[in-house]
Amino acid sequence: MKVVLASVSFTSPYTAQRRMLSLGYIHAQAISDELIRDTAEVVHKFYDCSIHDETHNAAAILADDPDVVGFSCYVWNTPDVLRVCAEVKRQKPEVKIILGGPEVSYHYARILDQNSSVDWVAVNEGEETFRELLRALIQDEDTTQIPGLAQRLEGKPVVPSPRPYCKDLDSLASPYLTGVLDVCDIREGACYQTARGCPFVCSYCDYGRNQPYFEFSLERVRAEMQYFKKANARILLNTDPTFNYSRKRAEAILGMIIEYDIQALHMYEVFPSLINEDLIELASNTACSFIGVGIQSANPETMRNIKRVWKPEKVAPMIDKLKGMPNVMVSCEIIMGLPGDKVEDYKNTVSYAFEREPADIKAFNLAILPRTPLEKEVDKWGIDYDPDIGHEILSTKWMTTYEVLVGKAINDWSRMIQRLVHMMVRLTGRKGGDILEEWAHIAHDAGFHDRVPDLRTHNIDAELVEGLSTVWARYVSEQCEYAGIPDISGPLKAEFQYHFFRRARTWAAAHFGDVKDMYFNMPYPGLHQYFDATITSQGDAEGVTGKETPKLGGDVSLQVLDYDMDDLYTLIDTESLAAATPKQTEYAFFMTPKTGAGCGIIVDDGARGFLELADGNRTVDEIGERLAEQFGAEVGATARKIYKNLESTGVFKLPMFLTDYEEGKINWQSCFPEVHREYH
């Protein structure tokens, strides 16, 4: 029997690895069974639904000739998974399909009723349910009595009996220690968990009320940490809902990371009121801790409504101290549309987050998740939401449909220009919530509201950036006059353009760890990705024969900005920005081949001309002859040096994440914006 575990999803900047941790546990537990290990082949692969449609992904799954296909479903990937399921069944009806995960577990009856392509749904934890299903299929036994396995009996969805939650988590095989999951080959990261369930009962979340809290032993955690060290992981994402619920346990885990000197960006979530001095000190001694602080709302009434109470005035000093420590980056997490929040209340929460000056603010729109208390309270709170499109709210008792749209616009712009808004807060003294709301209205009135999806998905053309940056500069100028400070609209316009030109060449899922200077609010030392390909920066041409035939490995955009970003980037005070000297600088923006992060190279006539001529047909020396004709013999003579300089940036290499690329099979450019070679 052949089994395919299919991680069908798209990766985001906060994803540490592409294959899902949940399916890793399913896989490891299945092959811990001797019968399954000896008689079945289980494979686990990633299928990118942001690059390929359901027809392609279904065909890729079926290329392994599976008898059973398993999917894990969450809010963000379930629509894509269901489309792939339907296409798998269309192409090969005899294949059996099982779904699991929080999105389908609670509403298994609706899933089975509405999706004939789905044969089973694993309700709650799936490791043992899936293992028992495979055993039954191998031995041609009845599957209708397997606990936790939702299925159709006489045409009606039923679960024979509930599956008890696993109390001894160490009895579940480790995906990493069994070798079925590894550090991601592209992202060089891993997700891991040390506990399941949550002791808190926040009404918008299903974890606390629906799953008891159990922990893996610290010995098990230590063994996995040793694995991550040996595998040279550079990103570790802890999936525990509250990493610091048990302070001593959190301290022990951070101690392991320090003990093994794991040089990784370690990401974890903490509850605000549980932050203490010991956590702060330990976090500052890791290579890098990226700590998500679940603020959600700073409105006391809303906190009571969602049963997540903490005191902003008491927590603020701890957050401020935490983010001021070396090797620590703080992310404030907030939710728009919670019951009790008007637009003004949400703006206050946004402003509270900006006042903390975190590295990052994650602003979410409230989604009514399955099996949460909030799902049962929508009438009580007057909530209307779309059950099919991400479960996002449409209106509440406190926010009209229009006001929810305003809140969503605030979040959209917060995600896209957060660093620039942070600069405006710092320089003008105004509140972040007010700035974002004003800018959202200005962008809307200027006719750019319909282009927000283009900006958000990195499908950005030069004309859009130019038009929007002009409106932004006018707004900045007005705010400077209002605040009585020097006009810094010129530098901030250039930063706006630079930011979006790089976003346009950034894979939507490039990890923020690779583009920190774009996503992070403060300019941390050494984060700016800077390359200079001008003639003054050229080294030797050792190793270049001149017979190489370079071809661009991705989409390249050539743009001229009024400032050199390497000079401008670290300036964060009014006086320095106002004194910054304009310096017209031409950039070639492209996608780095390994991570998919956008990058800007400073170019001159020779480097720009070389990029335009690098079509895969001309040799380096032939390009040199053309450069000599256009710009003179001196430039033409440097062609080999130009090539070596440009080649070192990766501009001639294909993006690494397109692992199924074959010449003639995939047009990789269809995944990204069209080629732009505008000059301003």
N, C-alpha and C positions, 0 to 999 in steps of 0.2 A: 504494500500500500504506500502511496506517495502523498505526503501532506505538505502544503505550502502555507506558511504563516505570512500574511501579506500586510506589511506596514504601509498602508495607502494613506498618504498625507502630504502636506507641504511643510517644509521647515521654516521656522521663523528666526529672527535674530537671537532669540532666547533659547533655541533648541541646541542641546549639547551633542546629540547624535541622531541619526536619521531613523535607524531601526528602533521600534518602540520597546521600552523596558517591559511593559506588560506582556508583550508577546515573547520576550526573552524568558520571563518566568514560566509562561505556558510551555515553551519549548523545553526548557531545562527539566521541568517536572515530568513532562511526557517521556523523555528519553531516560529518566531515572528508573522507569519501569522496564524490566528486562524483556518482557514480551514485546513491547513497542520498539525498544532499541534493536531487537533482533529481527523483527519482521516488517518494520516500517521505516521509510526514509522521510525525515522531517527537515524542511529547509525554511529559512526565514529571510525574506528579502524586502527591500524598500522600493516602493513605486511612487514616483513623484507626480502628484496630481496638479501641481502648479505648472508643470512642463508638458505633461502628456494627458490626453483625454481618456475617458473610460474605455474606449475601443482599444487604444494602444495598451493601456495597463492590463486590461482583461487578457489580451493576446499574450502579453509578457508573462502573466501568471500561468496561462494555459500552456506556454512553451515548456514548462516543467512537467507537463502531463500529470497534474494532481488528481487524486480521487477525492480529497477533502481540502477545502480552503478555509482558513480562519482569519478573521479580521477583528481588530480592536477599535471601538467606536467612541469618539469624544464629540463635543459640540462642534468643533471646527472641521472634522473630517467626515462625519457621518453622511452628509449628502453625497459626497464623492464616493464613499464606500458603497452606498446603496446603488449608485449608478454603475459602479464596477461589478457588483453582484449581479445585477440584471443582465449586463453584457456577458459575463462569464456563463450564465445559464443559457443565454441566447446562442453563444458559440458552442457550448458543450453542456447540454441539459443534464447529463448524468452526474456531473460534478456536484458533490454535497458541500453546502456552505454553512458555517457556524459563525455567529457574531458574539462578541462580548464587549464589556466596557460599560461605564456609567451612563452613557447616552441611551443605550438600548436595554440595559438590564431591568430597570424599573418598569419601563413601558414595553415589555416584551410582547404583550398581546397586540398592541397597535402595530408594532413592527412586523409581526407575523401575519397579521390581517392585511396589511397594506403592501407587503413585499413577498410575492410568491416565490421569488428567487432564494429567499432565506429559509433554510431547513430547520436550524436550531438557534436558540439564543441562550448563552450561559448567563444565568442570573446570579448576581453578586460575584464573589471570587471564582475564578474559572480554572485554576490549575488542576484541581482534582476532578472537576466536572469534565474537562477536556480529556484528561488521562483516561477516565473511565469510559468516555465515548469511544476513544480510539481502541481500547481493549475490546469493547463490544463489537465494533465494526470488524476488527481483525478476526474475531472468533465467531462472527456472524450471529451475534446474540441480540436479544431484544434491548432497545435503547429507551424504552418508554418508562422505565422505573429508575432512571439515573437521577439522583437528587440534583436540583439546581439546573436541570436541562429543560428549558422551555421548548415545546414542540406542538405540532398539530395532532390532536387525537379526535377522530371523527370530524375533522374540519375545524375544530375549535382549539385555540391556543391554551395550553395548560402546562403547569409545572408539577411533576409527580409529587415532589416533596421539597422543602427548602434545603439548601446546602448550608450546613453550619459554617460559620467563619472559623478560619484556622487560628487557633490560639498559640500554637507553637510555630512561630514563623521560621525558625531554623530548620523545621522539617521540610520546608520548601527549598528545592535545589536552587543554588545561586546561578544566574545566567552567566556571570563572569567566571566563577570558579569552575564551572563545567565546560566552559569554552564555547557556548552557543551564542554568546554576545561578547563583543569586544569593543575597545575604544574605536570610535568611528574613524574610518580611513581618511575622510575628508575633513571633518570638523575637529578631529583629534580629541573628542570629548566623550563623556559617558554620563548617563543618568543613573542615580542609585537611590535606594531608600533604606532607612533604618527602622521605620515604624509604619504601621498601617492604622487608619482611623485617626480620629482627632478628639481630644477631650472637650473642645469647645463646641458650642451649639449655635454658631452664627446662622441665621435663618436663610441666607442666600446660598449656603453651601450644603452639600449632601454628606460630607465626610463625617461630621461629628455625630449626627443623629442616626445615621444609617449603618455605620460600621464601627464596632467596638475597637478600642485602642489597644493594640498589641505591639511589642517591640521585637526586633531581631536582637540577638545577644551582641554585646560589644566584641566578643571573640569573632563572630561572623563579620561584623563591620570591619574589624581590624584586618581580617583575611582579604576582604575586598579592597581595602586601602593599600595593602601590600601589592595587590594585583595592579591597581591604578598607577602606583609608583613605578613598577616594573614596565608597564606599558607606556610610560611617558605621557600620560594624559595631560592636556593643557587646559581643559575645561571640565569641571565636575559640577553637575547639577543635582542637588539634593531635592528629592521630590516629597519629603515629609511636609505635611501641611503647616506644622509649627515646629521648626527645628529646635527652638529653645523652650519647649514646654517643660521638659525636664532639664533644668539648668546644668546639673552635674553631668548628665549624659551628653549634652551639647558640648560642654567643656572637654569631656573625654575624647569626643570625636575630633574636635579642633586640635586637641593635643596630639592625636595620631597623625594628623596632616602635618603638623609642625615636626613631630618626631621623625617622620619619614621624608621630610623635606620635599613634599609633593609640590612641584612648581606649576601649579594650575590655578586658573581663575575659578575659585570655589563659590558657587551660588547657592544661597539658602534663604528661607523665609523665616522671619521672627515675628512674635507678637510684641507690639510696642511696649506694653507695661512690664514685660518680662526681661527687657534688656537690662543687664547689670554690668558692673565694673569688670568682673572677671571675663565676661563674654567680649567686652570691648578690648581688653588687653590681649586676649588670645587671638582674636580676629586680626589685630594689628601685627601679630607675629607670623601669620600665614603669608604665603607668597602673594596672594591677593584674595581678599574676601569681598564678594559682591552680595550685599545683604538686602533682601527685600523686606521692607517694613510695611505691614498691612494696615495702613491708616483707614482706608475705605471711606470714612466720613469723619469730619471734625465737629459735626453737629450733634450735641448731646441727645436731642430728641430722636434723631435717626439712629444713633448708637443703641438706644433702648429698644427701638422698633426691630432692629436686626439682631439684638442680643449679643452685641459686641461692644462692651463698654470699656473705655479707657479715658484718661484725662490728658487732653492735649498739652495743657500748661505744665504738667509733670513729666510728660514723655519728651517734650521738645528738647530740654537740656541733654537728655541721654542720646537722642538722635544726633544733635549737634556735636556732641563729643565723639560719637561713633564715626561720623563722617569726617571728623577732623583728624582721625588717627592715620598713621602711615599704612599703606597697603590695604586700606578699606575704602570701598565704594558703596554708597547707600542708594537704594532705589525706594522711593515712596510710591506706594500703590494705592490708588483711589478709584472709586466707582461712582459713575454718574447715574442718577435716577433712583437711588435707594428710597424706601418709604420714609417720608418726613423731610426730604430735601427739596426745597424750591431751587430755581436756578441760582438765586443769590446765595443760598446755603452751599450749593456745590462750588460756586466761585470762591467762597470763603475757604473751602477745603483745598481747592487748587492753590489758592494764595498761601495757605498754611504750608503746603508741600514746597512751594517755591521758596518760602522764607527759610526753610531748612537748608537750602542750597545743596540738594543731593546731587549725585552724579547723574541720576536718571529719575524720571517720573513716569510710571506706567498708569495711564488713564484709560479705564475700561468703561464701556457702556453696560449697564445692568442687564444680565441675561437671566431669565427664569429657568433654572436648571431642573432637570427631572429629579424627582423624589426629594426635593428640598422643601422645608417648611414654607418657604415663600411661594412655591408653586401652589400650595393649598390655601394661601392667604391673598391671592390676587384680587378676589372680590373685596376682601376687608380693606385693602390698600388702594382699591380702584385702579389696579394695574391692567393695562391692555398690552399684549405682546404678540409677536409673530412666532408661532411654534415651529415654523419651518425654516426661517432665515435666522439661524443663530440664537433663537429664543430671545432676541433683544426687545426691550420694552418700546412701546409706541406712545404711551401716555401713562400718567399716574394721577392720584388724587391731588398731588401737589404740582404737577407739571403737565401742561397741555401738550398736544401733539407738536405744536410749534415750538414750545419751550424745550421739549425733548430734542428736537432738531437743533436748537441752539446749543444745548449741552453736547450733542454729538459733534457739532462743528468745533466747539471748544476742544474736545478730545482729539479730533482730527488734526487741528493745527498744533496742539500740544505735542503730538507724536512727530510732526514734520519739522517744526521750527523751534523746538524746545530750547535748544542752546541759545538762539537769538532772543527768545522771550526772556530767558534767564538773564541775558546781558541787559535787556531793557529794564527789568526789575531792579537789577543791581545799580544801573546808571541813573535811572529817573526816580527811583524810590517809589514807584507805583506798584500796585498789587498785580500778581501774575494773572489772577482770574479776570480782572478788569481788562488788562491788556489783550488777553486771548479773546474775550468776548468782543471787544471793540474791533480787533483785527478780523475776526470771523465775519462781522457785519460789513466791514470795509471791503474785504475780498468778495463777499457776496454782491454788494452794490456795484463793484467794478466788473462784474460779469464772470468771476472766476469760480463761483461755487460749483458749477457743473464740471469743472476740471479737477476738483479735489480727488476723485477716484484715480485720475491719471497720475497725480502727484504721489498718492498713497501707494500705488502699485509700481512706481518707478518708471512709468511710461511717460517720460518727460521730454518735450521738445524744446529747442532753444528759444523759439518765439514765445512760448508760454513762460519760461523762466525770465526772459527779458521783460515781458509785460508785467508780470507779477512783482518782479524786483523793483520796478519803477514805482509801483503803487506802495510797496513796502518802504522804499526810501522816503517817499512823501510823508507817510505816516510817522516814520522815525523822526523826520525833521520837525514835524508839528509837535511831537512829544518832547523833543529837546527844547523847543521854544517854550512850551508850557512849563517844563521843569526848570527853566532858567539855566540850562547847561549848554556848552558849545555844540554846534551841529555836527553830529557824527554819522549822518545818514550815508555819506560816501563810503566809509569803511564797512558799515553794516550792510549796505547794498551789495558790495563786493563779496562779503561773507555769505549773504543770501544766495547769490549766483553760484559761488563756489560749492556751497552745500548741495544745491539741487543738481548741478552738473555732475557732481560725484554720485549723488543718489541715482541719477539716470544711468550710471554705469555700474551700479551695485546690484548684484543678485538680491532679490527681495529677501532671501533667506541668509544672506551673508551674516555671520555671527557678529553681534555688536562688539565683541572682543577684537574684531579685525578692523572696525571702523569707529573706534572709541571717540576720536575727535569729531565725528559727525553726530553721534548719538549722545555723547556725554555733555553735561552742562558746563563743567569747568575744564580748562585746558590742562590736564595732567601732564607733567613733564614727559617728553619722549613719545607722546601718542600720535603726533601728526605724521602721517605717511607722506614723505617728501622725496621727490626724485627730480634731479636736474639733468636734462639731456642737452644743454646748450654747449657750444664749442668750448667755453671756458672750463667746463666740468669734465671734458673728455679725458680719459686715461689713454693707455696704450691699446694697440690692436693685436696684441699677442694671441695667437691661436686662430685668428681670422684669416682665411685663405683668399677671400674675395669671391669664391665660387658659390657661397651660400645663397639660397634663394628665399629670402624672408617673406613671410606672409602674416598679416595681422591675425592674431588668435582670437580676436573679438571685435566688437563694435567700438570705434574710436571717434570721439568728438573733439574738434579743435575749437577753442574759445579764447577770447582775449578779455582779461579782467583789468580793472584799473589799479589793482594793488597786487603785490606779491604776498600770497597767503602765508608763506613761511615767516615773513616779517610781521604780518598782521595778527596771526592766529593767537599768540600768547598775550596780546594786549587786552586787558579787561577793565581798565579804568578810563574815565572820560578824558583826562588830560592826555594820556598816551594815544588814545584813538584819535582825538582831535588834532594831535601833532603828527599823525602818521602821514608820510609823504606818498602821494599817488605814484605808482610805477606800473605803467602798462606791461602786463605779463601775459604771454600766450601759453596756454595749457593744452596738453593732449590728455583727455580723460578716457580711461579704459578700465576693464575689469581684470583684477589680478587672477591669474590662472588657478591658484590653489584654493583660495577661500571665496572667490566671487566678490570680494570687496572692491568698491570703486577706488580709483587712484588717479591722481593728477600729476603729470610730468611737465615741468617747464621746458618749453622747446624754443628754438630759434629757427631761422630760415632753413638751415641745413637739416635739423631733426624733423621739422614739419614736412619738408620736401621728401625726406627719406620715407616717412610714414605714408605719404600719399603715393609713393612709387612702389611700395612693398606689396606687390600683388601675387607673389608666389611664382612668378615667371622670370622676373629680372634677377640677375645675380647682384651681389653687393657691389662689385666693380662696375657693372652696367648702370646701377643706380648712381654710382659716383660720377660716371660720365654725364648723366642727365643733370645731376646737381651742378656740375661744372658749367654746363650750358646755361643753367638758370641763374646761378648765384656766383659764378666765377670759379677759377681753378683752385683757389685756396680752400673753398668749401668742398669742392669735389674730391680733393685729396684727402679729406678727413672721413670719407664714407665708411671705411673699415672701423674707425674709432667710433663713429656714430652708431654703427650697427652693434658693436660690442656693448656700448653704453645702453642702448635701447633694449637689447636682448636680455640684459641683466635685470630689467624691470619686469619681464614676463609678458611684454606687450605682444610678442610673437607666439605665445603658447595658448593652446585651447583651454578654456576653463575646465578644471579637473572634475567638477561635479557632474559633468555630462558623461557619465561612465559608459553609457550605452551608445555613444557616438560612433557612427561609422560613416565614412565619406559616401554621400549619396543617399543615405538612409534617413538622416535627420538634418534639417536645416536649423542649426542651433540658433541662428539669428531670429527665428520665429519666436524664440523665448524672450527676446529683449527688444528694446526700442529700435526703430530704423536707424540707419547710419546718418549722422549729422556732421556736416563739415561747414558750418556757418562761421563767418568772420564778422566781428563787430568793431 
